[in-house]
Amino acid sequence: MSLFLLTFNRASRQATVEQIDSADVIDRLFEAESRLRDHPQLEIVLLTAADEDDLRRTHSRYFESIDELLEIA
């Protein structure tokens, strides 16, 4: 399994994904949360998945538009 640090902009529905090393996970997560603390529209999420394709499939709300999500429902 791989670790991914995801930053999601709730306003624009844009996500950035960065695969991170498990040795750096706590430092990277705290650094991102500290840096983005004053941006309430940004969501910081730490996720695990086999690969980025699996991540995009299992956490589609971060990667699909509202219209795409409504089609699934």
Biopython code that builds the backbone (N, CA, C, O; Angstrom):
import numpy as np
from Bio.PDB.StructureBuilder import StructureBuilder

atoms = [
    (1, "MET", "N", (0.833, -1.176, 0.000)),
    (1, "MET", "CA", (0.000, 0.000, 0.000)),
    (1, "MET", "C", (0.883, 1.246, 0.000)),
    (1, "MET", "O", (1.970, 1.264, 0.576)),
    (2, "SER", "N", (0.388, 2.268, -0.653)),
    (2, "SER", "CA", (1.089, 3.539, -0.731)),
    (2, "SER", "C", (0.316, 4.598, 0.042)),
    (2, "SER", "O", (-0.902, 4.511, 0.198)),
    (3, "LEU", "N", (1.042, 5.591, 0.519)),
    (3, "LEU", "CA", (0.441, 6.720, 1.219)),
    (3, "LEU", "C", (0.345, 7.907, 0.270)),
    (3, "LEU", "O", (1.266, 8.185, -0.498)),
    (4, "PHE", "N", (-0.786, 8.598, 0.338)),
    (4, "PHE", "CA", (-1.024, 9.754, -0.511)),
    (4, "PHE", "C", (-1.491, 10.917, 0.346)),
    (4, "PHE", "O", (-2.383, 10.772, 1.181)),
    (5, "LEU", "N", (-0.881, 12.062, 0.130)),
    (5, "LEU", "CA", (-1.311, 13.296, 0.776)),
    (5, "LEU", "C", (-2.113, 14.068, -0.254)),
    (5, "LEU", "O", (-1.587, 14.485, -1.286)),
    (6, "LEU", "N", (-3.387, 14.254, 0.036)),
    (6, "LEU", "CA", (-4.301, 14.895, -0.897)),
    (6, "LEU", "C", (-4.712, 16.251, -0.353)),
    (6, "LEU", "O", (-5.080, 16.372, 0.815)),
    (7, "THR", "N", (-4.650, 17.258, -1.190)),
    (7, "THR", "CA", (-5.160, 18.585, -0.858)),
    (7, "THR", "C", (-6.339, 18.849, -1.776)),
    (7, "THR", "O", (-6.209, 18.830, -3.000)),
    (8, "PHE", "N", (-7.486, 19.093, -1.170)),
    (8, "PHE", "CA", (-8.720, 19.283, -1.933)),
    (8, "PHE", "C", (-9.259, 20.675, -1.687)),
    (8, "PHE", "O", (-9.475, 21.072, -0.542)),
    (9, "ASN", "N", (-9.479, 21.423, -2.764)),
    (9, "ASN", "CA", (-10.063, 22.752, -2.692)),
    (9, "ASN", "C", (-11.572, 22.597, -2.856)),
    (9, "ASN", "O", (-12.060, 22.290, -3.944)),
    (10, "ARG", "N", (-12.291, 22.811, -1.779)),
    (10, "ARG", "CA", (-13.754, 22.625, -1.820)),
    (10, "ARG", "C", (-14.432, 23.597, -2.777)),
    (10, "ARG", "O", (-15.429, 23.245, -3.408)),
    (11, "ALA", "N", (-13.910, 24.807, -2.895)),
    (11, "ALA", "CA", (-14.521, 25.819, -3.746)),
    (11, "ALA", "C", (-14.375, 25.483, -5.227)),
    (11, "ALA", "O", (-15.340, 25.583, -5.986)),
    (12, "SER", "N", (-13.192, 25.092, -5.632)),
    (12, "SER", "CA", (-12.950, 24.808, -7.055)),
    (12, "SER", "C", (-13.087, 23.331, -7.399)),
    (12, "SER", "O", (-13.099, 22.967, -8.575)),
    (13, "ARG", "N", (-13.191, 22.475, -6.379)),
    (13, "ARG", "CA", (-13.271, 21.020, -6.544)),
    (13, "ARG", "C", (-12.019, 20.462, -7.240)),
    (13, "ARG", "O", (-12.092, 19.477, -7.975)),
    (14, "GLN", "N", (-10.888, 21.098, -6.999)),
    (14, "GLN", "CA", (-9.616, 20.631, -7.552)),
    (14, "GLN", "C", (-8.831, 19.906, -6.458)),
    (14, "GLN", "O", (-8.781, 20.343, -5.308)),
    (15, "ALA", "N", (-8.222, 18.790, -6.850)),
    (15, "ALA", "CA", (-7.424, 18.013, -5.911)),
    (15, "ALA", "C", (-6.001, 17.878, -6.432)),
    (15, "ALA", "O", (-5.768, 17.711, -7.629)),
    (16, "THR", "N", (-5.065, 17.955, -5.511)),
    (16, "THR", "CA", (-3.688, 17.615, -5.837)),
    (16, "THR", "C", (-3.312, 16.409, -4.994)),
    (16, "THR", "O", (-3.687, 16.312, -3.825)),
    (17, "VAL", "N", (-2.574, 15.500, -5.591)),
    (17, "VAL", "CA", (-2.206, 14.254, -4.933)),
    (17, "VAL", "C", (-0.697, 14.118, -4.967)),
    (17, "VAL", "O", (-0.057, 14.321, -5.999)),
    (18, "GLU", "N", (-0.143, 13.770, -3.818)),
    (18, "GLU", "CA", (1.288, 13.542, -3.733)),
    (18, "GLU", "C", (1.531, 12.228, -2.994)),
    (18, "GLU", "O", (1.079, 12.054, -1.862)),
    (19, "GLN", "N", (2.238, 11.316, -3.629)),
    (19, "GLN", "CA", (2.604, 10.072, -2.959)),
    (19, "GLN", "C", (3.766, 10.375, -2.020)),
    (19, "GLN", "O", (4.738, 11.020, -2.415)),
    (20, "ILE", "N", (3.664, 9.909, -0.779)),
    (20, "ILE", "CA", (4.698, 10.230, 0.194)),
    (20, "ILE", "C", (5.251, 8.959, 0.828)),
    (20, "ILE", "O", (4.598, 7.916, 0.848)),
    (21, "ASP", "N", (6.456, 9.073, 1.338)),
    (21, "ASP", "CA", (7.147, 7.982, 2.003)),
    (21, "ASP", "C", (6.629, 7.861, 3.433)),
    (21, "ASP", "O", (6.404, 8.869, 4.103)),
    (22, "SER", "N", (6.444, 6.649, 3.890)),
    (22, "SER", "CA", (5.912, 6.449, 5.240)),
    (22, "SER", "C", (6.814, 7.038, 6.318)),
    (22, "SER", "O", (6.329, 7.406, 7.388)),
    (23, "ALA", "N", (8.110, 7.134, 6.059)),
    (23, "ALA", "CA", (9.031, 7.710, 7.037)),
    (23, "ALA", "C", (8.779, 9.200, 7.238)),
    (23, "ALA", "O", (9.082, 9.740, 8.302)),
    (24, "ASP", "N", (8.230, 9.867, 6.233)),
    (24, "ASP", "CA", (7.999, 11.312, 6.288)),
    (24, "ASP", "C", (6.550, 11.684, 6.567)),
    (24, "ASP", "O", (6.215, 12.869, 6.588)),
    (25, "VAL", "N", (5.695, 10.711, 6.778)),
    (25, "VAL", "CA", (4.261, 10.971, 6.779)),
    (25, "VAL", "C", (3.835, 11.988, 7.838)),
    (25, "VAL", "O", (3.091, 12.916, 7.520)),
    (26, "ILE", "N", (4.273, 11.844, 9.058)),
    (26, "ILE", "CA", (3.835, 12.752, 10.122)),
    (26, "ILE", "C", (4.338, 14.169, 9.856)),
    (26, "ILE", "O", (3.579, 15.133, 9.958)),
    (27, "ASP", "N", (5.610, 14.287, 9.519)),
    (27, "ASP", "CA", (6.167, 15.621, 9.234)),
    (27, "ASP", "C", (5.455, 16.280, 8.067)),
    (27, "ASP", "O", (5.137, 17.467, 8.137)),
    (28, "ARG", "N", (5.196, 15.541, 6.998)),
    (28, "ARG", "CA", (4.547, 16.107, 5.812)),
    (28, "ARG", "C", (3.111, 16.513, 6.115)),
    (28, "ARG", "O", (2.658, 17.568, 5.671)),
    (29, "LEU", "N", (2.397, 15.690, 6.864)),
    (29, "LEU", "CA", (1.015, 16.004, 7.207)),
    (29, "LEU", "C", (0.948, 17.251, 8.088)),
    (29, "LEU", "O", (0.142, 18.145, 7.825)),
    (30, "PHE", "N", (1.771, 17.325, 9.117)),
    (30, "PHE", "CA", (1.770, 18.490, 9.998)),
    (30, "PHE", "C", (2.200, 19.749, 9.252)),
    (30, "PHE", "O", (1.646, 20.825, 9.479)),
    (31, "GLU", "N", (3.177, 19.622, 8.373)),
    (31, "GLU", "CA", (3.635, 20.779, 7.595)),
    (31, "GLU", "C", (2.509, 21.295, 6.702)),
    (31, "GLU", "O", (2.278, 22.502, 6.636)),
    (32, "ALA", "N", (1.812, 20.399, 6.019)),
    (32, "ALA", "CA", (0.711, 20.800, 5.136)),
    (32, "ALA", "C", (-0.422, 21.439, 5.938)),
    (32, "ALA", "O", (-0.964, 22.467, 5.532)),
    (33, "GLU", "N", (-0.779, 20.845, 7.057)),
    (33, "GLU", "CA", (-1.850, 21.412, 7.880)),
    (33, "GLU", "C", (-1.470, 22.784, 8.429)),
    (33, "GLU", "O", (-2.306, 23.686, 8.485)),
    (34, "SER", "N", (-0.221, 22.941, 8.831)),
    (34, "SER", "CA", (0.238, 24.231, 9.342)),
    (34, "SER", "C", (0.242, 25.293, 8.243)),
    (34, "SER", "O", (-0.197, 26.422, 8.459)),
    (35, "ARG", "N", (0.735, 24.924, 7.079)),
    (35, "ARG", "CA", (0.835, 25.868, 5.949)),
    (35, "ARG", "C", (-0.537, 26.299, 5.457)),
    (35, "ARG", "O", (-0.711, 27.437, 5.023)),
    (36, "LEU", "N", (-1.504, 25.407, 5.522)),
    (36, "LEU", "CA", (-2.822, 25.682, 4.939)),
    (36, "LEU", "C", (-3.890, 25.991, 5.995)),
    (36, "LEU", "O", (-5.078, 26.063, 5.680)),
    (37, "ARG", "N", (-3.473, 26.167, 7.207)),
    (37, "ARG", "CA", (-4.399, 26.394, 8.326)),
    (37, "ARG", "C", (-5.357, 27.556, 8.089)),
    (37, "ARG", "O", (-6.515, 27.495, 8.503)),
    (38, "ASP", "N", (-4.894, 28.603, 7.437)),
    (38, "ASP", "CA", (-5.713, 29.801, 7.235)),
    (38, "ASP", "C", (-6.526, 29.751, 5.946)),
    (38, "ASP", "O", (-7.019, 30.782, 5.488)),
    (39, "HIS", "N", (-6.669, 28.595, 5.369)),
    (39, "HIS", "CA", (-7.417, 28.416, 4.125)),
    (39, "HIS", "C", (-8.524, 27.376, 4.357)),
    (39, "HIS", "O", (-8.358, 26.207, 4.008)),
    (40, "PRO", "N", (-9.649, 27.800, 4.943)),
    (40, "PRO", "CA", (-10.693, 26.844, 5.297)),
    (40, "PRO", "C", (-11.320, 26.118, 4.105)),
    (40, "PRO", "O", (-11.988, 25.101, 4.290)),
    (41, "GLN", "N", (-11.117, 26.624, 2.894)),
    (41, "GLN", "CA", (-11.672, 25.947, 1.730)),
    (41, "GLN", "C", (-10.826, 24.738, 1.329)),
    (41, "GLN", "O", (-11.231, 23.951, 0.474)),
    (42, "LEU", "N", (-9.645, 24.592, 1.950)),
    (42, "LEU", "CA", (-8.762, 23.480, 1.614)),
    (42, "LEU", "C", (-8.885, 22.367, 2.649)),
    (42, "LEU", "O", (-8.906, 22.611, 3.855)),
    (43, "GLU", "N", (-8.963, 21.162, 2.153)),
    (43, "GLU", "CA", (-9.052, 19.978, 2.986)),
    (43, "GLU", "C", (-7.783, 19.163, 2.769)),
    (43, "GLU", "O", (-7.412, 18.892, 1.627)),
    (44, "ILE", "N", (-7.119, 18.771, 3.842)),
    (44, "ILE", "CA", (-5.914, 17.957, 3.781)),
    (44, "ILE", "C", (-6.297, 16.553, 4.234)),
    (44, "ILE", "O", (-6.874, 16.373, 5.306)),
    (45, "VAL", "N", (-5.973, 15.563, 3.411)),
    (45, "VAL", "CA", (-6.372, 14.190, 3.708)),
    (45, "VAL", "C", (-5.182, 13.272, 3.476)),
    (45, "VAL", "O", (-4.473, 13.398, 2.478)),
    (46, "LEU", "N", (-4.972, 12.350, 4.401)),
    (46, "LEU", "CA", (-3.965, 11.314, 4.239)),
    (46, "LEU", "C", (-4.696, 10.012, 3.952)),
    (46, "LEU", "O", (-5.527, 9.572, 4.746)),
    (47, "LEU", "N", (-4.387, 9.398, 2.820)),
    (47, "LEU", "CA", (-5.081, 8.185, 2.390)),
    (47, "LEU", "C", (-4.081, 7.097, 2.007)),
    (47, "LEU", "O", (-2.942, 7.389, 1.645)),
    (48, "THR", "N", (-4.515, 5.852, 2.090)),
    (48, "THR", "CA", (-3.700, 4.738, 1.612)),
    (48, "THR", "C", (-4.450, 4.041, 0.488)),
    (48, "THR", "O", (-5.677, 3.939, 0.503)),
    (49, "ALA", "N", (-3.695, 3.571, -0.473)),
    (49, "ALA", "CA", (-4.265, 2.834, -1.604)),
    (49, "ALA", "C", (-3.141, 2.055, -2.270)),
    (49, "ALA", "O", (-1.961, 2.343, -2.065)),
    (50, "ALA", "N", (-3.517, 1.083, -3.055)),
    (50, "ALA", "CA", (-2.519, 0.302, -3.787)),
    (50, "ALA", "C", (-1.756, 1.187, -4.766)),
    (50, "ALA", "O", (-0.543, 1.052, -4.923)),
    (51, "ASP", "N", (-2.477, 2.092, -5.420)),
    (51, "ASP", "CA", (-1.870, 3.029, -6.365)),
    (51, "ASP", "C", (-2.830, 4.197, -6.571)),
    (51, "ASP", "O", (-3.932, 4.201, -6.024)),
    (52, "GLU", "N", (-2.418, 5.176, -7.350)),
    (52, "GLU", "CA", (-3.254, 6.362, -7.527)),
    (52, "GLU", "C", (-4.556, 6.046, -8.254)),
    (52, "GLU", "O", (-5.575, 6.682, -7.985)),
    (53, "ASP", "N", (-4.546, 5.087, -9.162)),
    (53, "ASP", "CA", (-5.797, 4.706, -9.834)),
    (53, "ASP", "C", (-6.817, 4.180, -8.831)),
    (53, "ASP", "O", (-7.994, 4.534, -8.899)),
    (54, "ASP", "N", (-6.373, 3.343, -7.906)),
    (54, "ASP", "CA", (-7.281, 2.850, -6.865)),
    (54, "ASP", "C", (-7.785, 3.996, -5.993)),
    (54, "ASP", "O", (-8.962, 4.042, -5.636)),
    (55, "LEU", "N", (-6.897, 4.911, -5.657)),
    (55, "LEU", "CA", (-7.277, 6.075, -4.864)),
    (55, "LEU", "C", (-8.382, 6.864, -5.566)),
    (55, "LEU", "O", (-9.369, 7.253, -4.940)),
    (56, "ARG", "N", (-8.213, 7.092, -6.842)),
    (56, "ARG", "CA", (-9.209, 7.854, -7.606)),
    (56, "ARG", "C", (-10.544, 7.098, -7.692)),
    (56, "ARG", "O", (-11.607, 7.717, -7.747)),
    (57, "ARG", "N", (-10.486, 5.796, -7.702)),
    (57, "ARG", "CA", (-11.710, 5.001, -7.773)),
    (57, "ARG", "C", (-12.420, 4.951, -6.409)),
    (57, "ARG", "O", (-13.640, 5.103, -6.339)),
    (58, "THR", "N", (-11.661, 4.739, -5.337)),
    (58, "THR", "CA", (-12.279, 4.577, -4.021)),
    (58, "THR", "C", (-12.656, 5.895, -3.350)),
    (58, "THR", "O", (-13.494, 5.914, -2.449)),
    (59, "HIS", "N", (-12.046, 6.987, -3.780)),
    (59, "HIS", "CA", (-12.332, 8.302, -3.199)),
    (59, "HIS", "C", (-12.712, 9.285, -4.306)),
    (59, "HIS", "O", (-12.164, 10.383, -4.398)),
    (60, "SER", "N", (-13.642, 8.875, -5.123)),
    (60, "SER", "CA", (-14.002, 9.637, -6.320)),
    (60, "SER", "C", (-14.541, 11.029, -6.006)),
    (60, "SER", "O", (-14.485, 11.904, -6.870)),
    (61, "ARG", "N", (-15.049, 11.262, -4.828)),
    (61, "ARG", "CA", (-15.595, 12.587, -4.507)),
    (61, "ARG", "C", (-14.547, 13.682, -4.619)),
    (61, "ARG", "O", (-14.887, 14.848, -4.821)),
    (62, "TYR", "N", (-13.284, 13.321, -4.490)),
    (62, "TYR", "CA", (-12.207, 14.299, -4.610)),
    (62, "TYR", "C", (-11.813, 14.566, -6.061)),
    (62, "TYR", "O", (-11.115, 15.543, -6.335)),
    (63, "PHE", "N", (-12.242, 13.727, -6.984)),
    (63, "PHE", "CA", (-11.739, 13.809, -8.354)),
    (63, "PHE", "C", (-12.817, 14.028, -9.420)),
    (63, "PHE", "O", (-12.497, 14.305, -10.576)),
    (64, "GLU", "N", (-14.069, 13.906, -9.044)),
    (64, "GLU", "CA", (-15.151, 14.042, -10.016)),
    (64, "GLU", "C", (-15.922, 15.336, -9.772)),
    (64, "GLU", "O", (-15.970, 15.857, -8.658)),
    (65, "SER", "N", (-16.511, 15.825, -10.829)),
    (65, "SER", "CA", (-17.334, 17.029, -10.718)),
    (65, "SER", "C", (-18.641, 16.698, -9.995)),
    (65, "SER", "O", (-18.990, 15.531, -9.816)),
    (66, "ILE", "N", (-19.342, 17.729, -9.593)),
    (66, "ILE", "CA", (-20.651, 17.534, -8.960)),
    (66, "ILE", "C", (-21.582, 16.761, -9.896)),
    (66, "ILE", "O", (-22.292, 15.854, -9.463)),
    (67, "ASP", "N", (-21.574, 17.123, -11.177)),
    (67, "ASP", "CA", (-22.430, 16.438, -12.145)),
    (67, "ASP", "C", (-22.090, 14.966, -12.245)),
    (67, "ASP", "O", (-22.989, 14.127, -12.311)),
    (68, "GLU", "N", (-20.811, 14.638, -12.258)),
    (68, "GLU", "CA", (-20.407, 13.233, -12.308)),
    (68, "GLU", "C", (-20.832, 12.480, -11.064)),
    (68, "GLU", "O", (-21.274, 11.334, -11.148)),
    (69, "LEU", "N", (-20.703, 13.111, -9.921)),
    (69, "LEU", "CA", (-21.114, 12.465, -8.672)),
    (69, "LEU", "C", (-22.623, 12.253, -8.617)),
    (69, "LEU", "O", (-23.086, 11.230, -8.113)),
    (70, "LEU", "N", (-23.394, 13.213, -9.133)),
    (70, "LEU", "CA", (-24.852, 13.071, -9.135)),
    (70, "LEU", "C", (-25.307, 11.963, -10.064)),
    (70, "LEU", "O", (-26.333, 11.330, -9.812)),
    (71, "GLU", "N", (-24.561, 11.715, -11.138)),
    (71, "GLU", "CA", (-24.900, 10.617, -12.049)),
    (71, "GLU", "C", (-24.761, 9.277, -11.361)),
    (71, "GLU", "O", (-25.509, 8.346, -11.660)),
    (72, "ILE", "N", (-23.815, 9.164, -10.445)),
    (72, "ILE", "CA", (-23.582, 7.902, -9.726)),
    (72, "ILE", "C", (-24.714, 7.627, -8.755)),
    (72, "ILE", "O", (-25.104, 6.474, -8.572)),
    (73, "ALA", "N", (-25.248, 8.670, -8.130)),
    (73, "ALA", "CA", (-26.257, 8.520, -7.091)),
    (73, "ALA", "C", (-27.572, 8.013, -7.601)),
    (73, "ALA", "O", (-28.511, 7.841, -6.823)),
]
sb = StructureBuilder()
sb.init_structure("model")
sb.init_model(0)
sb.init_chain("A")
sb.init_seg("    ")
for serial, (resi, resn, name, xyz) in enumerate(atoms, 1):
    if name == "N":
        sb.init_residue(resn, " ", resi, " ")
    sb.init_atom(name, np.array(xyz, "f"), 0.0, 1.0, " ", f" {name:<3s}", serial, name[0])
structure = sb.get_structure()
